[in-house]
Amino acid sequence: MDLKELQKHVVGLDEEVILLDGTRTKYVNFDNAASTPTLLPVQEKVNEFCKWYSNVHRGTGFKSQLSSWVFEEARNIIARFVGADAHSAVIFCKNTTEAINKLAWRFQCPIISRMAGEAEKPVILTSVMEHHSNELPWRKVGKVIHIDIKPDGTVNHDDLCDKIVKYTGRICLVAISGASNVTGYINPIHEYAERAHAAGAQIAVDAAQLAPHRSIDIKAKDDPQHIDYLAFSAHKMYAPFGIGVLVADRSVFEHGDPDYVGGGTVDIVDLESAYWKDLPEREEAGTPDIVGVVALAKVVTLIEQVGFDSIIEHEAELTSYALQKLSLMPEVVIYGDKDPTNARNRLGVISLNVMGMDHALVSAILSYEGGIGVRNGCFCAHPYVKSLLGVTPEDAKEVEKHILARDRSKIPGTIRISFGLYNTKEEIDRFCDALNMIIRKQYKGNYVVNKERGEYYPEGFQIDFSKFFTL
């Protein structure tokens, strides 16, 4: 199957949604950075597997044995997908966030026991660019030091190098995004890995945005550019059943107690003690999402068939086209790289605003009057977005006061469009036409804001969702 063929097999691609004026239109999904739709071959493979579905491990029945075999085969497929060898464990979680939290829970800095006081805590080096999921969990592990970003939103390479040198001997981990969910910037993770290892540290990469769009090779453990820990999610890779993957240096998880304990994690239990199983079972408590694992393995095989080169070429063409069209609108502000000729070196994620208009209002009009799904806000990367927007510390404090008073209507943010392997230039044309309509103030609805939610709705309009789907 090539890319053109696969693009025809996106589930829900032709579904229509209702607009404010009562008409229906084909939905445009520009929210792929949050979650992607699924693919028909994935849906079919899941349906095929459901005939044989049973719980995994320890079952002697035929279906249980088959499910166990499929589960481990899927693990092998995913390991090959990222270049993991026997030194790494592939651990299934529910998403990237849980994967990073699991790592943070089990990660022990070797210098922590001989340090004392706040100033002497071991250092976790991360960046201002990070999604909250790759920043907040590390606060309980050590002292989080942030790498600055440049005015264009890229990681400040010089600051990273300076801080690695400054904290050598105390750094135990560099935690970095493979690619930004706000600007689409791709970080040189292997170069960062080499610098981290030279300082005696390891590296953890949040690959939630990177994995669906670029090939990843974590490299052999003795390679200076080896990625020690890698986390990503199936739901951003056209497999919607919600599993995450943590590819991890086995040494961290072979000792100590798992974060979750219970069924499937132990070899033997008595009333006073428990003996943990080997990896990865000791870190996968309870019944796993077996169907989700099947879905992800199928997606991986499809991506390998199509090839990342085709996906990159298609998404870069879309990104370049969108940037060219948006550059013709002086009322539109783009955050991050605006160069259409550089589209191949970034992801198809564009954050923007319309001058003088609330990001939440613009996104609402796009939905209710254009049938276009985007995302708005800070995208779980508040420090990064505030930095891109130039929000001052004083402004940020004012926003905090409003939020604590349950008023989210003044939260700064942007509108984000993000492309998948199936999106088209015609959809970008629709988006730009709708954006021009909004800029000219030609939208029809009278929009009111729900302050507690920070969301806008057209006055007097309600959608009966039960006409589209019921349980």
LUMVOMAR-625561 format. One line per 5 residues: number of its first residue (from 1); their letters; for each residue x, z, y of C-alpha. Coordinates in steps of 0.1 Angstrom, whole numbers. Each point is the difference from the previous one (the first is absolute). Layout:
<atoms>
NUM	a	X,Z,Y  ... .
</atoms>
This chain:
<atoms>
1	mdlke	0,0,0  14,-10,34  -10,16,34  -26,-26,8  -18,6,-32 .
6	lqkhv	3,38,3  -15,-2,36  -32,-13,-16  -4,31,-22  -4,28,26 .
11	vglde	-30,21,-9  -25,1,29  16,-27,19  -33,-18,8  -21,30,7 .
16	evill	-20,0,32  -7,29,23  -28,5,25  7,-2,38  -15,17,30 .
21	dgtrt	-23,-30,7  -14,0,-36  20,-30,-13  24,1,-28  36,-12,-2 .
26	kyvnf	28,-2,-24  21,32,3  36,-2,12  22,28,-13  30,6,22 .
31	dnaas	4,36,-13  24,-8,-30  26,26,11  -26,27,-7  -13,-15,-33 .
36	tptll	-2,-34,-15  -29,-15,-19  4,-5,-37  6,-33,-19  -23,-15,-26 .
41	pvqek	27,-1,-27  5,38,6  -37,6,-3  -2,-21,-32  30,19,-15 .
46	vnefc	-16,33,8  -33,-11,-16  19,-12,-30  19,33,-4  -32,21,5 .
51	kwysn	-11,-11,-35  30,19,-14  2,28,26  8,34,-14  22,30,10 .
56	vhrgt	37,-5,-4  26,19,-20  -6,23,-30  -31,-19,-12  1,-14,-35 .
61	gfksq	-30,-23,4  6,-37,4  -13,-2,35  21,30,11  31,-15,-15 .
66	lsswv	-7,-34,16  -6,17,34  33,19,-3  19,-31,-9  -16,-19,31 .
71	feear	8,30,22  37,0,-9  2,-38,1  -13,1,35  27,26,9 .
76	niiar	26,-24,-13  -14,-29,20  1,21,32  35,12,-7  12,-36,-4 .
81	fvgad	-19,-9,32  23,22,21  31,-2,-21  -2,36,-14  22,8,-30 .
86	ahsav	3,30,-23  15,22,28  -34,-2,18  -34,13,-11  -32,-18,9 .
91	ifckn	-26,26,7  -37,-8,7  -17,18,28  -33,-6,19  16,-17,30 .
96	tteai	32,-2,21  -8,32,18  -2,20,-32  31,-16,-13  20,11,31 .
101	nklaw	-15,34,-1  9,3,-37  36,-9,8  1,24,29  -14,28,-22 .
106	rfqcp	27,-5,-26  29,-10,22  26,27,4  29,-5,25  31,12,-18 .
111	iisrm	12,18,31  -31,20,8  10,31,-19  31,6,21  -15,-7,33 .
116	ageae	-16,27,22  -22,-2,31  -19,-29,16  31,-17,14  16,-1,-34 .
121	kpvil	-29,-15,-20  9,-31,-20  -9,-32,19  -25,-27,-9  6,-30,22 .
126	tsvme	-30,-21,7  -12,-23,29  -26,1,27  -14,-32,-16  -13,19,-31 .
131	hhsne	-35,2,-13  -10,37,-1  3,-1,-38  37,-5,2  6,27,27 .
136	lpwrk	-23,29,-5  9,8,-37  37,3,9  -6,28,25  -2,25,-28 .
141	vgkvi	32,-12,-16  24,3,29  5,-7,37  -14,-34,8  21,-19,25 .
146	hidik	-15,-32,14  19,-32,6  -10,-15,34  -16,-34,4  8,-26,25 .
151	pdgtv	-24,-12,27  -10,-29,-22  -10,24,-28  29,-7,-23  20,29,-15 .
156	nhddl	30,8,22  28,-10,-24  27,17,22  -20,32,1  -4,0,-38 .
161	cdkiv	38,-5,-5  8,27,25  -23,25,-16  12,-7,-35  35,8,13 .
166	kytgr	-11,30,20  -18,16,-29  23,-10,-29  3,30,-23  -35,11,9 .
171	iclva	-20,-32,-6  -16,-1,-35  -24,-28,5  -8,-30,22  -38,-7,-2 .
176	isgas	-8,-34,15  -28,-26,0  7,-33,-17  -22,-16,26  -22,12,29 .
181	nvtgy	-37,1,-4  -3,-3,38  24,-27,10  9,-17,-32  38,7,5 .
186	inpih	20,-1,-32  28,25,-3  34,-8,-16  -5,26,-27  30,-9,-21 .
191	eyaer	23,3,30  -16,34,8  5,10,-37  37,-8,1  4,21,32 .
196	ahaag	-20,29,-15  21,0,-32  32,-1,20  -11,33,16  -8,16,-33 .
201	aqiav	-38,-4,4  -27,-20,-18  -27,-23,13  -37,-1,-5  -19,-32,10 .
206	daaql	-37,-1,9  -7,-35,-13  -38,1,4  1,-29,25  31,-17,-14 .
211	aphrs	-10,-4,-37  -29,-24,4  20,-24,22  37,1,-10  19,3,-33 .
216	idika	17,33,-6  31,7,-21  10,37,1  34,-10,-16  20,18,-26 .
221	kddpq	8,37,6  37,-6,4  -6,-26,27  6,15,35  -32,-18,12 .
226	hidyl	-22,16,-28  -34,13,11  -3,35,-15  -38,3,5  -27,-26,7 .
231	afsah	-37,5,5  -28,-25,3  -37,-5,-6  -22,-23,-21  -28,-1,25 .
236	kmyap	22,-20,25  9,-24,-27  -34,-15,-10  -6,27,-27  -28,22,15 .
241	fgigv	-1,28,-26  22,23,21  32,8,-18  34,7,14  35,-4,-15 .
246	lvadr	30,22,5  33,-15,-13  24,29,0  34,12,-9  -7,18,-33 .
251	svfeh	23,29,8  -24,14,26  -28,3,-25  18,10,-32  3,36,11 .
256	gdpdy	-24,25,14  -38,2,-1  -22,-30,8  -22,2,31  -32,-4,-21 .
261	vgggt	-2,17,-34  -25,-2,-28  -11,-25,-26  26,-26,-10  30,18,17 .
266	vdivd	11,23,-28  15,0,-34  -11,35,-9  -18,29,17  -5,36,-9 .
271	lesay	-14,29,20  34,7,17  18,-34,3  -3,-38,1  25,-27,-9 .
276	wkdlp	-3,-32,20  0,-35,-15  26,-26,8  -4,-24,29  -23,-16,11 .
281	ereea	-27,19,-18  10,34,14  -8,-14,35  -33,-16,-9  -24,29,-5 .
286	gtpdi	-34,-7,-14  -16,-33,-9  16,-27,21  -18,-30,17  6,-23,-30 .
291	vgvva	-22,-28,13  19,2,34  33,-4,-18  -13,-31,-19  -12,-15,33 .
296	lakvv	34,6,17  19,-15,-30  -22,-31,2  6,-4,37  38,3,-5 .
301	tlieq	-1,-28,-26  -21,-22,24  24,6,28  29,-8,-22  -17,-33,-11 .
306	vgfds	-7,-10,36  33,11,13  7,20,32  15,-31,17  -34,-16,1 .
311	iiehe	-17,32,12  26,5,28  -3,-37,11  -37,2,2  -2,34,18 .
316	aelts	28,-10,24  -19,-32,9  -31,21,8  20,25,20  18,-27,21 .
321	yalqk	-33,-17,6  -17,32,11  28,10,24  -1,-35,15  -37,2,7 .
326	lslmp	1,36,13  28,-9,24  -24,-23,18  -22,30,9  16,19,29 .
331	evviy	-25,28,-4  14,8,-35  29,24,-4  20,-3,-33  21,30,-12 .
336	gdkdp	32,-9,-19  14,-34,-7  -18,-28,18  23,-29,-11  -19,-25,-21 .
341	tnarn	33,-15,-13  10,34,-15  -32,3,-21  18,-4,-33  21,31,6 .
346	rlgvi	-29,23,4  -34,8,-16  -33,-15,12  -10,32,19  -7,-3,37 .
351	slnvm	-11,28,23  -16,-9,33  -23,12,28  -22,-17,26  9,12,34 .
356	gmdha	-25,23,15  -20,5,-32  -1,28,-25  14,-11,-34  -29,16,-18 .
361	lvsai	-25,-20,21  18,-33,-6  1,6,-38  -37,8,0  -10,-32,18 .
366	lsyeg	22,-20,-24  -19,15,-29  -36,0,13  2,-33,18  27,-19,-18 .
371	gigvr	-1,12,-36  37,7,2  15,31,-16  30,15,18  13,35,3 .
376	ngcfc	6,20,32  16,33,10  34,13,-9  1,-10,-37  13,34,-12 .
381	ahpyv	31,-6,20  -8,20,32  36,5,13  8,-37,-4  -31,-13,16 .
386	ksllg	2,24,29  36,-11,5  -10,-37,0  -28,7,25  23,21,23 .
391	vtped	-22,31,-3  17,28,18  3,36,-14  -24,11,27  -26,-27,-9 .
396	akeve	4,9,-37  -8,37,8  -32,-11,18  -10,-21,-30  6,30,-23 .
401	khila	-23,22,22  -28,-26,-3  5,-3,-38  -1,38,-5  -33,-1,20 .
406	rdrsk	-13,-26,-25  3,-29,24  19,-29,-16  -11,-25,26  32,2,19 .
411	ipgti	25,-5,-28  25,-26,9  5,-28,-25  1,-38,-6  -19,-26,-20 .
416	risfg	18,-11,-31  -5,-33,-19  18,-4,-33  2,-30,-22  -2,-4,-38 .
421	lyntk	9,-29,-22  -35,-15,2  -6,0,38  -2,-33,19  7,-15,34 .
426	eeidr	-37,-6,4  -6,38,-2  26,5,27  -18,-26,22  -32,20,-5 .
431	fcdal	18,32,10  14,-15,31  -33,-15,10  -16,34,-4  28,16,20 .
436	nmiir	-5,-25,28  -37,7,0  8,38,4  25,-7,27  -26,-20,20 .
441	kqykg	-25,29,-5  -25,-24,-18  -8,24,-28  -37,7,-4  -2,37,-11 .
446	nyvvn	-2,31,21  26,21,-17  -1,38,1  27,23,-12  -3,28,-26 .
451	kerge	25,24,16  5,22,-31  9,-31,-21  16,-20,28  -20,-31,-11 .
456	yypeg	-22,-24,18  -34,-13,-12  -25,-25,15  -29,19,14  -32,-3,-21 .
461	fqidf	17,-19,-29  2,14,-36  11,-17,-32  -19,7,-32  29,-1,-24 .
466	skfft	-22,4,-30  -10,-37,5  36,-9,-8  8,26,-28  -16,28,-18 .
471	l	12,24,-27 .
</atoms>
